[in-house]
Amino acid sequence: MWTGGTNLATASPFDAALRDVLDRLRAATRELSRAEDPAEVARNAADSVLRLTDSTASVVALGSRDRGYDQLFPAPADRSHSPGDRAAHDLLGAAGFGPSNEPPRDRGRDAAIGAELHAHGQPIGVIAVARQAEYGHIERLALEVFAANVGLAMTASSRWDEHSRSVERVERAHEQAVEVLTSVSSHAALGGNLPDFYGRLARTVGELVGAERVLFWRLGADQMLAPIPGGFRIDATFLSRLKPTRCAPGGEDLASRVVFEDMTFMASDADEPPRYAYVLEILGVSSAISVPWRAGEERLGLVAAYDSTRPGGFSREDTWVLQKAGLAAGLVTRLWHAQEELQKTVDRLYSVDSARQMLLKNMTTVVEKERKRFVSELHDDALQKLTAAELQVERLEPGSALDGAAHERLRQLLDQTESALRRLVFEVRPPVLEAHDGLAQSIRDRVAMLAGTGMKAELDVELPDDLSLDVKALVFRQVAEAVGNVERHSKATSVKISLSVADDGILGVIQDDGQGFVVAERSNLPGHLGLLALRERALMAGGRYTVESEPGVGTRVEFWIPLNG
């Protein structure tokens, strides 16, 4: 699931981005911890989120889209406007959180994003920001994490939590939350791989909440929730008791509700009346808490702590620590995966560039060899026949009559020379290729030339008439090359040529019943240049090429050329 080679300590752009956003989150969270009531939390949040996201405007709205937002806290604050300032409403609308019966509003060139605020799992409002530049992935995730922190701060205030703890305990919870964010930053910068990071973070969380064990559970693509080895004090015996469990949206089981419905699970064998005793029994623990682990809206799994070391067991404040650890870990996970994808993209680009350079080199080689072969065929065929004709002429004595045999021999040599030159010119560029059905006609003309060899040819051509000239020329050269190889080297008695449209391209198959050869040894065989040209033309056109052959069973050449290459 994860690769172990990536090191955050050496991935400087990633490390710098991660440290920057986590440092800003820590500073923003400290501002929240200084607030004593919900209104002050909202004002602090509206100010802090400007620095967190490099925005020019923000608003915290308490209420809901359906019932309306009864309190608005814009920033920068303009004391001359009422809480119902129109600009704040416009910002909410641009971020997609305006009244449910109104479409999103347009802020001109400004970009706007927002996130819901929750307390006790229920929506209590929205935080939104705007600026001229578009928001990146990291800034969106940072806003999601900060929104969760704002919701927790609201929960801690007396207005939103009827069972709020003392001010001292709330402040301690905020201090622990800041410590979690600090540890996330330092753990991520240590390098290693993701499981190592989860293990180090689990240890920090365990020490903060007083847990004997802390474990991350990862939700896989198969919707199975499974523990990640390497948690805090998670030995093989404990891990063997944990079985992967199915987890899906809408599921009624506890794991699905924690992961997908943001439920906070808390249980202890000291509860009266006892709740979830069967879960504790399965896990073999005396107490447990678990919270969702996510990155924005992506559900990654859950974070769980087991066996509290404190007399009073796990507290509500401990769940806040786990929630912040889960949100921050989600941010690191998403950034880590983005870094891995970026590295894969870079590697692919290097591979593509290497392949491009190799193709250019091969193209140059093929062109030069094609020229050499053209000259060789011209010399070995037409020029030799012209030389023979010239010798015939030189044997004639001045003023002597040309006898019938010599005349016929000279005429045959000149006819053969003309045929050889015409054929050579034809294979380079058929005269009718540019006609409406020029490709099919050119292929038929080339196959007809096999009649003089005694080889039986079967032709099956089903091609559209509207092919571009480049495609026509390329396909013809492939067919001519393959047929030429059969003619010169195969010693075949029959050959079958088929051309058809397949997968948005032209599929060509040339199969003979000749002597065949060992494909692995083709570089040492006559005709290898033709096979190389077939391969390189297909690849440079973005297509493919294969050759199948065995001694005594003939040869099958197949190529595919894209129509829109």
C-alpha positions as CSV (number, residue, x, y, z in Angstrom):
1,M,0.0,0.0,0.0
2,W,2.9,2.4,0.7
3,T,6.4,2.6,-0.7
4,G,9.2,2.9,1.7
5,G,11.8,4.8,-0.4
6,T,10.4,8.3,-0.1
7,N,12.2,10.5,2.5
8,L,10.6,13.7,3.6
9,A,13.9,15.0,4.8
10,T,15.2,15.1,1.3
11,A,11.9,16.1,-0.5
12,S,12.5,19.8,0.2
13,P,9.4,21.3,-1.6
14,F,7.1,18.8,0.1
15,D,8.8,19.3,3.5
16,A,8.7,23.1,3.2
17,A,5.0,23.1,2.2
18,L,4.1,20.6,5.0
19,R,6.0,22.5,7.7
20,D,4.5,25.9,6.6
21,V,0.9,24.7,6.7
22,L,1.4,22.9,10.1
23,D,3.1,25.9,11.6
24,R,0.2,28.1,10.5
25,L,-2.3,25.5,11.9
26,R,-0.5,25.6,15.3
27,A,-0.6,29.4,15.4
28,A,-4.2,29.5,14.4
29,T,-5.2,26.8,17.0
30,R,-3.4,28.8,19.8
31,E,-5.6,31.8,18.9
32,L,-8.7,29.7,19.3
33,S,-7.6,28.4,22.7
34,R,-7.5,32.0,24.1
35,A,-11.3,32.5,23.4
36,E,-13.7,32.3,26.3
37,D,-17.1,32.2,24.5
38,P,-18.4,31.1,21.1
39,A,-18.4,34.7,19.7
40,E,-14.8,35.2,20.6
41,V,-13.9,31.8,19.1
42,A,-15.7,32.9,15.8
43,R,-13.9,36.3,15.7
44,N,-10.5,34.7,16.4
45,A,-11.2,32.0,13.7
46,A,-12.2,34.6,11.1
47,D,-8.9,36.5,11.7
48,S,-6.6,33.5,12.0
49,V,-7.9,31.8,8.8
50,L,-6.8,34.8,6.8
51,R,-3.2,34.1,7.7
52,L,-3.6,30.4,7.5
53,T,-4.8,30.5,3.8
54,D,-3.3,33.8,2.6
55,S,-6.8,35.1,2.0
56,T,-8.0,38.7,1.8
57,A,-11.5,38.1,3.2
58,S,-13.2,35.6,5.5
59,V,-16.3,35.0,7.5
60,V,-17.5,32.6,10.2
61,A,-21.2,32.1,10.1
62,L,-23.2,30.4,12.9
63,G,-26.4,28.7,12.0
64,S,-27.4,26.7,8.9
65,R,-28.3,27.2,5.3
66,D,-31.8,26.1,5.8
67,R,-32.7,28.1,8.9
68,G,-30.3,31.0,8.1
69,Y,-27.1,32.3,9.7
70,D,-28.1,34.3,12.8
71,Q,-24.5,35.4,13.5
72,L,-21.8,36.6,11.0
73,F,-18.2,37.3,11.9
74,P,-16.4,38.8,8.9
75,A,-12.7,39.6,8.6
76,P,-11.2,42.0,8.2
77,A,-13.8,43.4,10.6
78,D,-15.5,46.6,9.5
79,R,-17.2,48.0,12.6
80,S,-19.3,50.3,10.5
81,H,-21.3,47.4,9.2
82,S,-23.8,45.2,11.0
83,P,-23.2,41.4,11.5
84,G,-25.5,41.0,8.5
85,D,-23.0,42.7,6.2
86,R,-23.9,41.9,2.5
87,A,-20.3,41.2,1.6
88,A,-20.2,38.4,4.2
89,H,-23.4,36.9,2.6
90,D,-21.8,37.2,-0.8
91,L,-18.7,35.4,0.4
92,L,-20.8,32.5,1.8
93,G,-22.7,32.3,-1.5
94,A,-19.5,32.2,-3.6
95,A,-18.1,29.4,-1.4
96,G,-21.3,27.4,-2.0
97,F,-22.8,27.9,1.5
98,G,-25.5,30.5,0.7
99,P,-29.2,29.8,1.4
100,S,-30.3,26.5,0.0
101,N,-32.8,28.2,-2.4
102,E,-30.1,30.4,-4.0
103,P,-27.5,29.5,-6.5
104,P,-23.8,30.1,-5.7
105,R,-22.9,33.8,-6.1
106,D,-20.2,35.2,-8.4
107,R,-17.4,37.3,-6.7
108,G,-16.0,38.4,-10.0
109,R,-12.3,37.3,-10.2
110,D,-12.1,36.2,-6.6
111,A,-11.9,32.5,-5.7
112,A,-13.7,31.3,-2.6
113,I,-13.8,28.1,-0.6
114,G,-15.5,27.0,2.7
115,A,-15.9,24.2,5.2
116,E,-18.7,23.3,7.6
117,L,-18.3,23.6,11.4
118,H,-19.5,20.8,13.6
119,A,-20.1,20.4,17.3
120,H,-21.2,17.0,18.7
121,G,-21.4,15.7,15.2
122,Q,-24.0,18.3,14.2
123,P,-23.4,21.2,11.8
124,I,-23.4,24.6,13.6
125,G,-22.1,26.9,10.9
126,V,-19.6,27.6,8.2
127,I,-16.1,29.2,7.7
128,A,-15.3,30.6,4.3
129,V,-12.4,32.5,2.7
130,A,-11.7,34.4,-0.5
131,R,-8.9,35.9,-2.5
132,Q,-8.0,36.6,-6.2
133,A,-5.7,33.5,-6.7
134,E,-7.1,30.0,-6.9
135,Y,-6.7,27.8,-3.8
136,G,-4.4,24.8,-3.9
137,H,-5.0,21.3,-2.6
138,I,-2.9,21.9,0.6
139,E,-4.8,25.1,1.4
140,R,-8.2,23.4,1.0
141,L,-7.0,20.6,3.4
142,A,-5.7,23.1,5.9
143,L,-9.1,24.8,5.9
144,E,-10.8,21.5,6.6
145,V,-8.5,20.8,9.5
146,F,-8.9,24.3,10.9
147,A,-12.7,24.1,10.6
148,A,-12.6,20.9,12.7
149,N,-10.5,22.8,15.3
150,V,-13.0,25.6,15.3
151,G,-15.9,23.1,15.9
152,L,-14.0,21.6,18.8
153,A,-13.4,25.0,20.3
154,M,-17.1,25.7,20.0
155,T,-17.8,22.4,21.7
156,A,-15.5,23.4,24.5
157,S,-17.4,26.6,25.2
158,S,-20.3,26.7,27.6
159,R,-22.9,27.7,25.0
160,W,-22.3,24.6,22.9
161,D,-21.4,22.0,25.5
162,E,-23.7,21.5,28.5
163,H,-21.1,19.3,30.1
164,S,-18.1,21.5,29.5
165,R,-15.1,20.9,31.7
166,S,-13.4,23.4,33.8
167,V,-11.5,26.2,32.1
168,E,-8.2,24.5,33.2
169,R,-9.1,21.2,31.5
170,V,-10.2,22.9,28.3
171,E,-7.0,24.9,28.2
172,R,-5.1,21.7,28.7
173,A,-7.0,20.0,25.9
174,H,-6.0,22.9,23.6
175,E,-2.4,22.7,24.7
176,Q,-2.4,19.0,23.9
177,A,-4.0,19.7,20.5
178,V,-1.2,22.1,19.7
179,E,1.3,19.6,20.9
180,V,-0.2,17.0,18.5
181,L,0.2,19.4,15.6
182,T,3.8,20.1,16.6
183,S,4.6,16.4,16.8
184,V,3.0,15.8,13.3
185,S,5.3,18.4,11.8
186,S,8.4,17.0,13.5
187,H,7.5,13.3,12.8
188,A,6.8,14.1,9.1
189,A,10.2,15.8,8.7
190,L,12.0,12.7,10.1
191,G,11.6,10.9,6.8
192,G,11.2,7.1,6.5
193,N,7.8,6.0,5.2
194,L,4.2,6.4,6.1
195,P,3.9,3.4,8.5
196,D,6.9,4.8,10.4
197,F,5.2,8.2,10.6
198,Y,2.0,6.6,11.9
199,G,4.0,4.7,14.5
200,R,5.7,7.8,15.8
201,L,2.5,9.8,15.8
202,A,0.7,7.0,17.6
203,R,3.4,7.0,20.4
204,T,2.9,10.8,20.9
205,V,-0.9,10.4,21.0
206,G,-0.6,7.6,23.5
207,E,1.5,9.6,25.8
208,L,-0.8,12.6,25.6
209,V,-4.1,10.7,26.3
210,G,-2.6,8.2,28.7
211,A,-3.3,5.1,26.5
212,E,-1.5,1.7,26.7
213,R,-2.0,1.3,22.9
214,V,-2.8,3.5,19.9
215,L,-3.4,2.2,16.4
216,F,-4.3,3.5,13.0
217,W,-6.8,1.5,11.0
218,R,-6.7,2.1,7.2
219,L,-9.7,1.8,4.9
220,G,-8.7,0.0,1.7
221,A,-10.1,0.2,-1.8
222,D,-12.0,-3.0,-1.2
223,Q,-13.9,-1.2,1.7
224,M,-12.1,-3.4,4.3
225,L,-10.9,-1.6,7.4
226,A,-7.6,-3.2,8.6
227,P,-5.0,-2.2,11.3
228,I,-1.7,-0.8,10.2
229,P,1.2,-2.7,11.8
230,G,3.6,-0.6,13.9
231,G,1.2,1.3,16.2
232,F,2.1,2.4,19.8
233,R,2.8,-0.7,21.9
234,I,1.0,-3.0,19.4
235,D,2.6,-6.4,19.7
236,A,2.0,-9.4,17.5
237,T,-0.3,-11.0,20.0
238,F,-2.6,-8.0,20.2
239,L,-2.5,-7.6,16.4
240,S,-3.5,-11.2,15.9
241,R,-6.8,-10.5,17.6
242,L,-7.7,-7.8,15.2
243,K,-9.5,-8.9,12.0
244,P,-10.2,-6.7,9.0
245,T,-13.8,-5.6,8.9
246,R,-16.1,-4.4,6.1
247,C,-16.7,-0.6,6.3
248,A,-19.0,1.3,4.0
249,P,-21.1,4.4,3.8
250,G,-24.5,3.9,5.3
251,G,-23.4,0.9,7.3
252,E,-25.0,0.3,10.7
253,D,-21.9,-1.2,12.3
254,L,-19.8,0.9,14.6
255,A,-16.8,1.1,12.3
256,S,-18.8,2.4,9.4
257,R,-20.5,5.0,11.6
258,V,-17.1,6.2,13.0
259,V,-15.5,6.4,9.6
260,F,-18.3,7.8,7.5
261,E,-20.6,9.6,10.0
262,D,-17.9,11.2,12.2
263,M,-19.1,9.3,15.2
264,T,-16.8,9.4,18.3
265,F,-16.8,6.0,19.9
266,M,-16.0,5.7,23.6
267,A,-16.4,2.7,25.8
268,S,-15.2,1.4,29.2
269,D,-15.9,-1.8,31.2
270,A,-16.6,0.6,34.1
271,D,-19.6,2.2,32.3
272,E,-22.9,1.9,34.1
273,P,-24.8,0.5,32.5
274,P,-22.1,-1.2,30.4
275,R,-22.1,-0.3,26.7
276,Y,-20.3,-1.9,23.9
277,A,-19.0,-4.6,26.2
278,Y,-18.8,-7.1,23.3
279,V,-16.5,-4.7,21.4
280,L,-14.1,-4.5,24.4
281,E,-14.2,-8.3,24.8
282,I,-13.3,-8.8,21.1
283,L,-10.4,-6.4,21.4
284,G,-9.3,-7.7,24.8
285,V,-9.2,-4.2,26.3
286,S,-10.8,-2.5,29.3
287,S,-11.5,0.9,27.5
288,A,-11.3,2.3,24.0
289,I,-11.9,5.5,22.0
290,S,-11.9,5.9,18.3
291,V,-12.4,8.8,15.9
292,P,-12.4,9.2,12.1
293,W,-9.2,9.6,10.2
294,R,-9.8,11.6,7.0
295,A,-8.3,14.2,4.6
296,G,-11.0,16.6,3.7
297,E,-13.9,14.6,2.5
298,E,-11.7,11.5,1.8
299,R,-12.2,8.9,4.4
300,L,-9.0,7.2,5.3
301,G,-10.0,5.1,8.3
302,L,-10.0,5.7,12.0
303,V,-7.6,6.3,14.9
304,A,-8.1,4.3,18.1
305,A,-6.6,4.4,21.7
306,Y,-7.0,1.4,24.1
307,D,-6.6,0.8,27.8
308,S,-6.5,4.2,29.6
309,T,-3.8,4.4,32.3
310,R,-5.7,7.1,34.2
311,P,-8.2,6.3,37.1
312,G,-11.0,8.2,35.4
313,G,-10.4,6.5,32.0
314,F,-10.5,8.3,28.7
315,S,-12.2,11.7,28.7
316,R,-13.9,13.9,26.1
317,E,-10.8,16.0,25.9
318,D,-8.9,12.9,24.8
319,T,-11.1,12.5,21.8
320,W,-10.2,16.0,20.8
321,V,-6.6,15.0,20.8
322,L,-7.3,12.0,18.6
323,Q,-9.5,14.0,16.3
324,K,-6.7,16.5,15.6
325,A,-4.2,13.8,15.2
326,G,-6.5,12.1,12.7
327,L,-7.1,15.3,10.7
328,A,-3.4,16.3,10.7
329,A,-2.3,12.7,9.8
330,G,-4.8,12.9,6.9
331,L,-3.2,16.0,5.7
332,V,0.2,14.4,5.8
333,T,-1.1,11.3,4.1
334,R,-2.6,13.2,1.3
335,L,0.5,15.3,0.8
336,W,2.7,12.2,0.9
337,H,0.6,10.5,-1.7
338,A,0.7,13.7,-3.9
339,Q,4.5,13.7,-3.6
340,E,4.6,10.0,-4.6
341,E,2.4,10.7,-7.6
342,L,4.5,13.7,-8.6
343,Q,7.6,11.5,-8.4
344,K,5.9,8.8,-10.6
345,T,5.0,11.5,-13.1
346,V,8.6,12.8,-13.2
347,D,9.8,9.2,-13.7
348,R,7.3,8.7,-16.5
349,L,8.4,11.9,-18.2
350,Y,12.1,10.9,-18.0
351,S,11.1,7.5,-19.5
352,V,9.1,9.2,-22.2
353,D,12.0,11.5,-23.0
354,S,14.5,8.6,-23.1
355,A,12.2,6.7,-25.4
356,R,11.8,9.9,-27.6
357,Q,15.6,10.3,-27.9
358,M,15.9,6.6,-28.7
359,L,13.3,6.8,-31.4
360,L,15.0,9.9,-32.9
361,K,18.3,8.0,-33.0
362,N,16.6,4.9,-34.5
363,M,14.8,7.1,-37.0
364,T,18.1,8.6,-38.2
365,T,19.6,5.1,-38.4
366,V,16.6,3.7,-40.3
367,V,16.6,6.6,-42.8
368,E,20.3,6.2,-43.5
369,K,19.9,2.4,-43.9
370,E,16.9,2.9,-46.1
371,R,19.0,5.2,-48.3
372,K,21.8,2.6,-48.4
373,R,19.4,-0.2,-49.3
374,F,17.8,2.0,-52.1
375,V,21.3,2.6,-53.5
376,S,22.1,-1.1,-53.1
377,E,19.0,-2.2,-54.9
378,L,19.5,0.3,-57.7
379,H,23.1,-0.9,-58.1
380,D,22.4,-4.6,-57.9
381,D,19.4,-4.6,-60.2
382,A,18.9,-1.7,-62.6
383,L,22.5,-0.5,-62.9
384,Q,23.9,-4.0,-63.4
385,K,21.4,-4.5,-66.3
386,L,22.3,-1.2,-67.8
387,T,26.0,-2.2,-67.6
388,A,25.2,-5.5,-69.3
389,A,23.4,-3.6,-72.1
390,E,26.3,-1.3,-72.4
391,L,28.7,-4.3,-72.9
392,Q,26.4,-5.7,-75.6
393,V,26.6,-2.4,-77.4
394,E,30.4,-2.3,-77.1
395,R,30.7,-5.7,-78.7
396,L,29.2,-4.4,-81.9
397,E,31.8,-3.4,-84.5
398,P,31.4,-0.1,-86.1
399,G,29.2,-0.4,-89.3
400,S,28.3,-4.0,-88.5
401,A,24.7,-5.2,-88.5
402,L,23.0,-6.2,-85.3
403,D,22.0,-9.9,-85.4
404,G,18.6,-11.0,-84.1
405,A,19.9,-12.7,-81.0
406,A,22.0,-9.8,-79.9
407,H,19.1,-7.4,-80.6
408,E,16.7,-9.5,-78.5
409,R,19.2,-9.8,-75.7
410,L,19.7,-6.0,-75.7
411,R,16.0,-5.4,-75.8
412,Q,15.4,-7.7,-72.8
413,L,18.1,-6.1,-70.8
414,L,16.6,-2.6,-71.4
415,D,13.0,-3.9,-70.6
416,Q,14.3,-5.5,-67.4
417,T,16.1,-2.3,-66.5
418,E,13.0,-0.2,-67.1
419,S,10.8,-2.6,-65.0
420,A,13.3,-2.6,-62.2
421,L,13.4,1.2,-62.1
422,R,9.6,1.5,-62.4
423,R,9.3,-1.0,-59.5
424,L,11.8,0.9,-57.4
425,V,10.0,4.2,-58.0
426,F,6.7,2.5,-57.3
427,E,7.8,1.2,-53.9
428,V,9.1,4.6,-52.9
429,R,5.9,6.4,-53.9
430,P,3.0,4.8,-55.9
431,P,1.7,7.2,-58.5
432,V,-2.0,6.6,-57.6
433,L,-1.6,6.8,-53.8
434,E,-3.2,10.3,-53.6
435,A,-6.3,9.1,-55.4
436,H,-9.6,8.5,-53.6
437,D,-9.0,4.8,-53.3
438,G,-5.3,5.1,-53.9
439,L,-4.1,3.1,-50.9
440,A,-6.1,0.0,-51.8
441,Q,-5.2,0.2,-55.5
442,S,-1.5,0.7,-54.7
443,I,-1.5,-2.4,-52.5
444,R,-3.2,-4.4,-55.2
445,D,-0.6,-3.2,-57.7
446,R,2.2,-4.2,-55.4
447,V,0.7,-7.7,-54.7
448,A,0.2,-8.2,-58.5
449,M,4.0,-7.9,-58.9
450,L,4.2,-11.3,-57.1
451,A,2.7,-13.0,-60.1
452,G,6.1,-13.3,-61.8
453,T,7.5,-15.2,-58.8
454,G,4.9,-18.0,-58.9
455,M,3.8,-17.2,-55.4
456,K,0.1,-17.3,-54.7
457,A,-1.2,-14.2,-53.0
458,E,-4.5,-13.6,-51.2
459,L,-5.5,-10.0,-50.5
460,D,-8.2,-8.8,-48.1
461,V,-8.5,-5.0,-47.8
462,E,-11.2,-3.2,-46.0
463,L,-10.1,0.4,-45.6
464,P,-12.0,3.7,-45.5
465,D,-11.5,6.1,-48.4
466,D,-11.0,9.3,-46.3
467,L,-7.5,8.4,-44.9
468,S,-5.0,11.2,-44.7
469,L,-2.1,11.1,-47.1
470,D,0.4,10.5,-44.3
471,V,-1.5,7.5,-43.0
472,K,-1.8,6.1,-46.6
473,A,1.9,6.5,-47.2
474,L,2.8,4.9,-43.9
475,V,0.5,1.9,-44.3
476,F,1.7,1.3,-47.9
477,R,5.3,1.4,-46.9
478,Q,4.6,-1.2,-44.1
479,V,2.8,-3.5,-46.6
480,A,5.5,-3.0,-49.3
481,E,8.3,-3.7,-46.8
482,A,6.6,-6.9,-45.5
483,V,5.7,-8.2,-48.9
484,G,9.3,-7.4,-50.1
485,N,10.7,-9.4,-47.3
486,V,8.5,-12.4,-48.2
487,E,9.5,-12.0,-51.9
488,R,13.2,-11.9,-51.2
489,H,13.8,-14.2,-48.3
490,S,10.9,-16.4,-47.3
491,K,10.9,-19.0,-50.2
492,A,7.1,-19.1,-49.7
493,T,4.6,-20.5,-52.1
494,S,1.7,-18.4,-50.7
495,V,1.2,-15.2,-48.8
496,K,-2.0,-13.6,-47.3
497,I,-2.3,-9.9,-46.8
498,S,-5.1,-8.4,-44.8
499,L,-5.8,-4.7,-43.9
500,S,-8.7,-3.5,-41.7
501,V,-9.8,-0.9,-39.2
502,A,-9.4,-1.9,-35.6
503,D,-9.3,0.2,-32.3
504,D,-9.2,3.5,-34.2
505,G,-6.3,2.4,-36.3
506,I,-5.2,0.4,-39.3
507,L,-4.4,-3.2,-38.5
508,G,-2.2,-5.0,-41.1
509,V,-1.3,-8.7,-41.1
510,I,1.1,-10.4,-43.6
511,Q,1.4,-14.2,-43.2
512,D,3.4,-16.5,-45.4
513,D,4.1,-20.3,-45.5
514,G,7.9,-19.9,-46.1
515,Q,10.9,-21.2,-44.4
516,G,10.6,-19.0,-41.3
517,F,13.4,-18.2,-38.9
518,V,14.2,-17.9,-35.2
519,V,12.9,-14.5,-34.1
520,A,15.6,-14.1,-31.4
521,E,18.3,-14.5,-34.1
522,R,16.8,-12.2,-36.7
523,S,19.6,-9.6,-36.3
524,N,21.9,-12.1,-37.9
525,L,19.5,-12.9,-40.8
526,P,19.2,-11.4,-44.3
527,G,16.2,-9.0,-44.4
528,H,16.7,-7.8,-40.8
529,L,16.8,-4.2,-42.0
530,G,13.3,-4.6,-43.4
531,L,12.0,-5.9,-40.1
532,L,13.8,-3.1,-38.3
533,A,12.1,-0.5,-40.6
534,L,8.7,-2.1,-40.0
535,R,9.2,-1.8,-36.2
536,E,10.5,1.7,-36.1
537,R,7.9,3.1,-38.5
538,A,5.1,1.7,-36.3
539,L,6.6,2.9,-33.1
540,M,7.4,6.4,-34.3
541,A,3.8,6.7,-35.5
542,G,2.5,5.7,-32.0
543,G,1.5,2.2,-33.1
544,R,2.8,-1.3,-32.5
545,Y,4.5,-4.1,-34.4
546,T,5.0,-7.8,-33.8
547,V,6.7,-10.7,-35.7
548,E,6.1,-14.4,-35.1
549,S,8.1,-17.1,-36.9
550,E,9.6,-20.5,-36.5
551,P,11.8,-22.4,-38.9
552,G,9.7,-24.4,-41.3
553,V,6.3,-22.9,-40.4
554,G,6.4,-19.5,-42.0
555,T,6.2,-16.0,-40.7
556,R,3.4,-13.7,-39.4
557,V,4.0,-9.9,-39.3
558,E,1.4,-7.7,-37.7
559,F,1.4,-3.9,-37.3
560,W,-1.1,-1.3,-36.1
561,I,-1.0,2.4,-37.0
562,P,-3.3,4.9,-35.2
563,L,-5.6,6.9,-37.5
564,N,-5.2,10.1,-35.4
565,G,-1.6,9.7,-34.4
